[in-house]
Amino acid sequence: MERKSHIDAFGSVALIIFALHLAFNQVVIKVTNDGFAPVFSAGVRSAGAVVVLLIWMKLRGIPMSVPRAAVPAGVMSGLLFGLEFMVLFSALDFTTVSRASVIFYSMPVWLAIASHFLMPSDRLTGLRIVGLVLAMSGVALALLDRSDVSASLIGDLMALTSALCWAGIALCVKITPLSTVPPAQQLLFQVVISAPVMLVAALFIGEFLRDPEPIHYAGLLFQIVAVASLGFLAWFWLMSIYPASSVASFSFLSPVFAVILGWLLLDEHVGPQVWMALVLVAAGIWLINRRPRAA
């Protein structure tokens, strides 16, 4: 498809479906954790994604070579990717999908702050500062809410750490030579490096298996094929067609969908403070990613 200057009907539907897809993945991770240890599961997911991605690149004739200057940033993005999902999968062992998602999807907040200082072309405007305050207030509200006995502060902090790692990866892509590398190779860096890191870490973190059943194997397969490989490629594809800021503006939907799915599918308790935190974070993300219309 040719590059477009705005989000059309197809783009809107695709981005809404993708946001729902990511939200559903949070539920899948939570369920899969009942059958596999979190760090081991995350490592297997990356290892499986390597296989799927290599096959896809071979079929499409996509080269695997990258400029030497981009290798250090690629390695860094892979290490951050590994840490991101080690702590996210572990977070969902300690806290609920709804809480983890509200905090995890605050990533645009931390990216906006870092970009303000590191990228002169991406300064915070008055509107974005308002969004920043709203979103940070929502994260603080979620962290301070202790009304849910099934949640824990350590799980919440793990989700926050994961969001910071995600922002670090995005920053690597924006300000280093990695920005010149096609999306498939960027993703390959992340899964190739993170897989061994997480699998080795899993050796020192408890058991690998937790009495897995068919649903847990299905959940792991879903993450490998539909999320960690083809799902991320679909996101990069959408980014290649539509303006990045317009695509990012749909990111506020993922925590909304995740909270609703956690409530509906897992029967999670979602107290008033979490709903309020969700509203603040979603509104803040929307304002941060919103760009003024051209005159």
N, C-alpha and C positions, 0 to 999 in steps of 0.2 A: 504494500500500500504506500501511496505517496505521502510525504510529510504534510501535515495539516497545521493551520495557524490557530485552530480553536478545537474544543471538544465538541464533536458532533453526536448524534443519537447513538451510533454504534459505540463510540468511545465511552459515553456515559454508562450505557448498559454493561460494557465490558469491565469498566472500573468498579461499578457497583458489585458485579459478580465476583471480581477479584477480591474486593474488600470482604465480602461474605466468605469467600474461600479461605482467606487468611484467618478470619475469626473462627471459622469451623476448625481450622487446624489447631487452635489453642485447646479446643475440646478434645480433639484427637490425641494430642500430646498428653493431656491429663489422664485420659483413659488408658493410653499405651503404657504410662508409668506404672499401672497396676500389674503389668506383665513383665516389663523390663526396667532395670535400673536406669535412671534418667541420663546420666553421662554416657553409659554404654549405648543406650538407644540413640542419643544424638550422634555418637561416633559412627554407628552402623548406618544411620541416615545419610551422613556425609559420604561414607564409603560407597554406599549404593548409588548415591547421586553422581559420583565420579564415573561409575560404569555407564549409567544412563546418558550422562552428558557426553562422554567420549563416543558412544554409539551415535548419538544425535549429530555431533560435529562431523564424524566420519561420513554419515549419510548425506549431510549437507555440503560436504567438501570444505569445511571451515578449518583453516590452518591452526595449529596449536602454538606456533612460535609467537613470541612477544618481544618488543624492544628491550634491550638490556637495561635501559634506564628505568623501565617500569617494574623491574623485578623486585627491588627492595620494598616498594609500596605494595606490590602484590603479595609479598610474604607477610607484611604487616597486616594487610586486610584479611589474610587467611588466619592469622593468629587471633585477631579480634573476632572473626567469625566463630572460631572454635570457642573462645571464652564466652561470647554472646550466647551461644546455644547450650553450653554447659550450665551456665547460671540460669537461663530461661527454663530449660527442662527441669532443673532442680527446684526452681521457684514454684513450678506447678505441682511439685511434690509437697510443698509446705503451705501454699495459699490457694485461693480459689482462682478460677479462670477470670472471673469478673474483675477482681482486684489486680491480678497480674497484668491483664490487658490494659486497664486504665493507665497503669504506670508504664508498662512497656511501650505503648504507643505514644508516649510523650516524647519520643525520639526527636521529632521536628523542633521541639523547644530547645534541646541541647545543641542541635545542629545549627539553629538560628543564632544562638549565643556565640558559638565558636566561629561561625562564618562572619559574624559582625567584626570580630577582631582579626581574623586571618584573611578575609577577602574584602578589599575595599569596595568592590562592586556589589556587595551583598549586605549593605548596612541595614540596621534596624530602623524602620520608620516609626512614626507615632502609632499607626494602626497595628503594626507588628509588635510593638512594645505592649500595647493593650492585650493582644493575644498572648504574649509571653506571660504577663502577669496572671491572666485568667487560667492558663494551662498550669503554671507552677502552683497556683492556689489549689487547683484540682488535685495535683499530685500530692501536695502537702495534706490536703483533706483526706485523701485515701490512706496515706501513711499514718495519720493520726487516729483514724477510725479503728477502734479495737472492739467493736460490738459483735463481730463475727468470730465465734470460737474456732471455726475451721480455718482461720487465717492466722498468719504469724508475721511478726516484724521482719524476721530473717528472710522469709519468702518475698515480702514486699521489696526489701533492699536488694535481693537478687534480681528481681524484675527491673529495678532501677539501674543496676549495674549493666544488665543486658541492653537496656535502652541506650546507655552511654556508649557501649561497644558498637551498637548499630550506627549511632551518630558518627563514631570514629571511622567506621568503614565508609560511610557516605562522604566524609571529609577527605579520606584518602583518595577517593575517586574524583573529588572536585579540585583538589589543589596539588596533586602530584602527577607525574607522567602516566600514571595508571589511567588517567582520563582519556588518553589516546588509544587505549586498548579496547577492542570490541567487547560487548557484554558477555559473550560466551566464554572468552578467555578470562575475564574478570571473575566470573562465577567459578571457573575451573580452578583458579588460584585458591579461592575460598574453600572449596570442598576438598581439594587435594591436600592442602595443608592442614585443615581442621580435622580431617578424618583420623590420621595417626595421632595427632595431639590428644583428641578426646578419647580414643581407644586406649592409649597408654595411661591417661589419667584415670580411666575407669578401672584399671588394675588395682589402684590404690583407694578406690571409693566403694567399698561394700561389694555385694554380690552382683552378678550380671543379670540373672533371671529371677523373676518373682512369680513363679507358677504361670507362665504365659499360656493363653488360650487362643483359639483362632481369631477372635476379635482383636487381640493385641498384635498378632502377626499382620492382620489386615491393616491395622492402624499404622504400623511401621512401613508397610509397603506403600500406603497412601502418602506418607510423608516423603518417602524416597522419590516416587515418580511424580506425584501431583503437586508437591510443594518445593522440595529442595532442588529439583532439576527443572522439570517442565514449567512449574509454577513461576519460579524466578525468571526463567527465560521469557515467559509471557509478559511479565512485568517490564523487563528490558525492552521487549518488542513494542509495548504500548508507549514507553518513554521515547522510542525512536520515531514514533508517528506523531505524537501530540506534544505540545509545549510542556516542559518539565514542571513548571509551576502549576499548570492546570491539572496535570496528573496528580501532583502532590496534594492538591486541594481536596481530593477524595479520600485522603488517608484518615480523616476524622471519622469516617464510617466504620473502620475496622474495630475500634474499641466499643463503639455503639453496638455493632452486631455481636461482638464477643460477650459483652455483658448480657445481652438478651439470650444468646444461645446457652451460656452457662446457667442462666436462670431456668430456661425451658428444658434443656436436655439433661442437665446434671442436678437440677433441683437445688441450685445454690441459693443461699440466703443473700439477698442484695438489699442492704439497709439504705435508709434515706441519705446518709452521708456519701455512700458509694455512687448512688444515682446523681447526687449533686456534683460529686467529683467528676463523673463522666460528662455531665453537661459542660462544666468548666473546661475540662481538657479538650473536648470535641470543639467547643466554640473557639478556644485559644488556637488550636491547630489550624482551624479554618481561617482565622484572621492572619496567622503567621504566613500561611501559604498563599493568601489572597494577594493578587497583584492589581493595582489600580488600572481601570480601563483606559485605553489610549484615547486621547482627545479627538 
